[in-house]
Amino acid sequence: MSLKTVYFDHNATTPVRPEVFEAMRPYLSDGESYGNPSSLHALGQKARAAVEEAREKTAAFLGAADPSEVVWTSCGTESDNLAVKGAAFAHRS
């Protein structure tokens, strides 16, 4: 009898769905598509274009009025802070 693993630490990390991994593979492992999207060199600009394309697709999927409404964050804490600040500023008189 084999034991089934049940993972309860999704706060620390979460498995990536296979289709997400395949979509991200060019930006994680090969020498042609990865790069810092904040850089001015060609590799970085290629990555920046991919980020902006993802932003546009995400905005369209969510029904956002403008792609600039989609904000990427680096972690849950940054996301929480952005949401709290956004709610606070939205209720200022």
Stockholm file with secondary structure:
# STOCKHOLM 1.0

chainA/1-93         MSLKTVYFDHNATTPVRPEVFEAMRPYLSDGESYGNPSSLHALGQKARAAVEEAREKTAAFLGAADPSEVVWTSCGTESDNLAVKGAAFAHRS
#=GR chainA/1-93 SS CCCCCCCCCTTTCCCCCHHHHHHHHHHHTCTTTCCCTTCSSHHHHHHHHHHHHHHHHHHHHHTCSSGGGCCCCSSHHHHHHHHHHHHHHHTCC
#=GC SS_cons        CCCCCCCCCTTTCCCCCHHHHHHHHHHHTCTTTCCCTTCSSHHHHHHHHHHHHHHHHHHHHHTCSSGGGCCCCSSHHHHHHHHHHHHHHHTCC
//
